[in-house]
Amino acid sequence: MVRKHARDRQLTVRELPARGKGSHRIYALSDSAGAEVERFGLTGHARELSSTVLTRLEERLEPLFGEKRTER
């Protein structure tokens, strides 16, 4: 979902290698010039994503994607 919204805004999502612990992964959103505009972390296990984690991620990305954009 994040990748789709990022593409719509000419942003790129990439996983940062050697970051995070265990199954946790850190991702960066970069603009077309390669400058990082945001960073966020998620667990590698989709079933472990609680509604609280998803809500906080949505709030963090709201300035880039718009209000409640990832809810769809």
C-alpha positions as CSV (number, residue, x, y, z in Angstrom):
1,M,0.0,0.0,0.0
2,V,2.8,2.4,0.9
3,R,4.6,1.6,-2.4
4,K,1.5,2.4,-4.4
5,H,1.0,5.8,-2.7
6,A,4.7,6.5,-3.0
7,R,4.7,5.9,-6.8
8,D,1.7,8.2,-7.2
9,R,3.9,11.0,-5.7
10,Q,7.1,10.1,-7.5
11,L,8.7,8.7,-4.3
12,T,10.7,5.4,-4.0
13,V,10.4,3.0,-1.1
14,R,13.6,1.0,-0.3
15,E,14.5,-1.3,2.6
16,L,17.6,-0.1,4.4
17,P,20.1,-3.0,4.6
18,A,21.5,-4.1,7.9
19,R,18.9,-2.0,9.8
20,G,16.4,-3.2,12.3
21,K,16.6,-6.2,14.6
22,G,15.3,-9.7,13.8
23,S,12.3,-9.6,11.6
24,H,11.9,-5.8,11.9
25,R,12.7,-3.9,8.8
26,I,13.5,-0.2,8.3
27,Y,12.3,1.5,5.1
28,A,13.1,4.9,3.6
29,L,11.0,7.0,1.3
30,S,13.2,8.9,-1.2
31,D,12.3,11.6,-3.7
32,S,13.4,11.6,-7.4
33,A,16.7,13.2,-6.5
34,G,17.4,10.4,-4.1
35,A,17.0,12.5,-0.9
36,E,15.4,10.7,1.9
37,V,12.1,12.3,2.9
38,E,10.9,9.8,5.6
39,R,11.9,6.6,7.3
40,F,9.7,4.0,9.0
41,G,9.9,0.5,10.4
42,L,7.7,-2.5,10.2
43,T,7.9,-6.1,11.3
44,G,8.4,-8.7,8.6
45,H,5.4,-10.7,9.8
46,A,2.2,-9.2,8.4
47,R,0.0,-10.9,11.0
48,E,1.8,-9.1,13.7
49,L,0.8,-5.7,12.5
50,S,-1.6,-4.4,15.0
51,S,-4.1,-1.7,14.3
52,T,-2.1,0.6,16.6
53,V,1.0,0.1,14.5
54,L,-0.9,0.8,11.2
55,T,-2.5,3.9,12.7
56,R,0.8,5.3,13.8
57,L,2.3,4.6,10.4
58,E,-0.6,6.3,8.7
59,E,-0.2,9.3,11.0
60,R,3.5,9.5,10.2
61,L,3.0,9.3,6.5
62,E,0.0,11.7,6.4
63,P,2.1,14.8,5.5
64,L,3.3,13.0,2.4
65,F,0.2,11.0,1.3
66,G,-2.7,13.1,2.7
67,E,-5.1,12.5,5.5
68,K,-6.4,8.9,5.9
69,R,-4.9,8.1,2.5
70,T,-3.5,4.6,3.5
71,E,-6.9,3.7,5.0
72,R,-8.2,2.9,1.5
